[in-house]
């Protein structure tokens, strides 16, 4: 059993190294790096809960620092003028831009959704956290991972996945 745990630790270290190596860039990130590298790794450790198994065997808890999206989704559910929201963001010249959204109301002098703080979540709570809103529907972490891993060919190309989810996500890419 100790051998398996050591092998999992090594695989986790290698996977983290691969994410850093392939997803850090001074210029535009090649989409094939994102599609080929991130989905299988995130699916393995988060969706398939291997991180929880490993943490349990090591006697620790797996927690992740993430943006708190509760306030944003409370606002979205109370305001029908929101068309799109994503908690994720980008770094532009070292400045973090996050909580990106489209709102059909009049322009405001300050953002409708201010940058919330960070929270620590267990793996189970992280993958259930709402992260993106589009087409009248909130998408959770695990749905986004599954879509990228399955429908975009990161792990395999799943022709049987939810047609509604595929259409909504594909529509978002073209709008």
N, C-alpha and C positions, 0 to 999 in steps of 0.2 A: 504493500500500500504506500509506503514511503517513497518508493520509486515512481509511482504514478503521480503523487503529489509534486515531487521534484520536477517531473516532466511537465506537469501543468504550469508550475511556476515559470519554468524556462519558456514555455510556449507563450504565456502571458507577457513576459518581458520582451520576447521577440515580436509579438503582435503590437505592443505599445511602440517599440522601436520602428516597426514598419509604418504605423500610423504617422508618427512624427516625421519620418523620412519622406514619405510620399505625399503628405498633406500639408507640409510647410513649404511655402513658396514666396519669393519676393514678387513674382509676377502672377499672372493668371494661373489658376490651378487647372491642370489638364483634367477634363471630366473623366477620362478613362482611369486616372489614378484614383479618383474618388470612387468610381463605380466598382473597380476591381479590388481595391484595398479595403475600404471601410466596411461595406456591408457584410462580408463573411466574418470579419473580426468582431464587429459589434453584434452580429447575430449570434455568433458562438458564445461570447462572454455575457451578453445581456439577455437576449431573447431566449436562448437555451439555458440560461441561468448557471452556466459553468462558473461564473465569478462567485456566486453564492455557495456552490459546492466547495470550491477551493477555499474560500474564506472560512466556511464551517470547519473544514478539515484542519485549517491552521489556527482555529480558535479565535477568529476575529470576525468583525462585521464589515461587509462591503457597503460603503456609502459614497455618494457622488455629490460634488458641489455643482449646483445648477441654478439657473435663473428661476426665481419664484414667479410663476405665471398666474397664480390664483387671482390677483387683482385685475390683470388684463382680461382674463376670461369672464370675470364678474362684470366688467364693463361691457364686453362684447355681447354677453347675454342680455344686458339691459338696454343696448343701443343697436337698433336694426340697421344703422347706417354703416357699420363696419362690413367691408367686403372681404378683406384679407388681413391676416396677422400671422407673424411668425416670431417666436422668441429668439431664434437664432439671429446671428448678426455677422458683421464683418469687421475687420480691422483696417482702417484707412489711415496710412501714415502713423500708425501706432495708436490712433484714436478708435475706441470701440464704439460701434454703432449697432444697437440692438433694439428689440421690440419694434420691428418694422411692420407697418400697417397701411391699409388703404381705407379711408373713411370718406363717405359721400357728403358729409356736412360742410358748412362754411369753414374756411381756413381759420385756424386759431393762432394766437400769439405764442402759445406754448404747446408742447405735445399733449395729446389726449391721454396717451399711455406713457407715463414717466418710467424711467428705468427703475425697476424694483430691485431689491437686494437679492443676494444669493442665499440659498438654503441647502442643507444637506439632506439627501434622500437615500433611502435604501434602494437596492436594485428594483425590487417589486414596485415601490412607489414611483421611481424614476420612469420605468417603462410604461406606467399607467398615466403619467403626467401629460396633460394637454399641452401641445407645443405649437400647433399651427391651426389656423381657422381659414376655411375657404368654402365657398358655395353653400353657406348655411350650416356647415358641419365642422366640428372640432376634431382634429386628428391627434392621437396620442403617439408618444415616442415609438412604441412597438409597431404601430401601423406604418409610420414613416420608414422605420428600418425594414419592415417586411416589404413595403412597396419598392424601395430601392434595391433590396436584395433579390426580390423575385421578378418584378415587372421590368426593371431596367437592366436585367441580365447580370447583376453583381454576383450572385451565387448560381442561379439558374433562371431561365426565362419561363415563368409560370403563366401559361395561357389560360389556366382555369381560375385565376384569382378573381376577386370581386370586380365585375365589369363596372359597377357604379364607382368604386374607389378608383379604379384605373382611369375612368373617364374624367373624374373630378381632378385627379392629380395631373393628368395629361393636359387638361384644359388650363390649369394654373400655369403650366410651362409656356403656353402660347399666348397668355393674356398679359 
